[in-house]
Amino acid sequence: MAQVETHPGHEEEKQNATHSVGPIENVSSFERGLSLGFGVLLIYSGIHKFRKSPLRSVLRTAIGSYLIFRGASGHCLAYHRFNVDGTRTQSVNVRTSFTVNKPRNEVYSAWRNLGTLPRFMNHLINVSEINGTRSHWEARIPENSPMTISWDAEIVKDEPGALLSWRSLEGSTIENAGKVEFRDALGHQGTEIRVMISYRPPAGNIGGGVAKLLNPLFRKLIKKDVLNFKQYIEFQRSGPGDGFR
């Protein structure tokens, strides 16, 4: 888990800066982009539907105008009110292990064919391999979000039938890393899988109390997607390109 370093007097310095140079930036670049996009959409919708629903259109236009201000200035009044710094990031780490009733080499093969990952990881839209070690990822985070995020990753360690690890390339929109270990299950036929996946969400750490609420939800989503692999490999019929042998 990434540690956020704090210094005594940090908040006081920020408050002094607010008085001396105006509102300080407390919204991440990713959130600013979202605010601008949704702001424009709301204003357009308000103007377009004004005759049909004047009151609702005025409300949409007002909200849209605020979102544009929030995105353009990088300053959120609500964040400022509750001492939230949305420019800080906090990693979400998921560690889990489970056993599947399939041979180890077959399980490894399914994971190694990265294009199959979106079939059981619902937050992923597409994973396409660029070459033997690099791949392009597209995801919705959180799940069902209208916004998509994409990044490039590379495989950093590949031990056939035993270990697979990857990480996002430097400069990617989102920092992502993962490791999957494959071991023969003890006591019965099958494979024990140990998974570690880490994301550093682009929206940043949106403040103590809120982060404590959202990060467990995000962690639950990733863990659910990983555990979907058990059902995927044990019960779905294999098809061309699935990576099964």
Buried (B, 14 or more C-beta within 10 A) or exposed (E): EBEEEEEEEEEEEBEEEBEEEEBBBBBBBBBBBBBBBBBBBBBEBBEEEBEEEEEEBEEBBEBBBBBBBBBEBBBBEEBBEEEBBBBBBBBBBBEBEEBBEBBBBBBBBBBBBBBBBBBBBBBBBEBEEEEEEEBBBBBBBBBEEEBEBEBBBBBEEBEEBBBBBBBBEEEBBBBBBBBBBBBEBEEEEBBBBBBBBBBBBBBBBBBBEBBEEBBEEBBEBBBBBBBBBBEBBEEEEEEEEBBBE
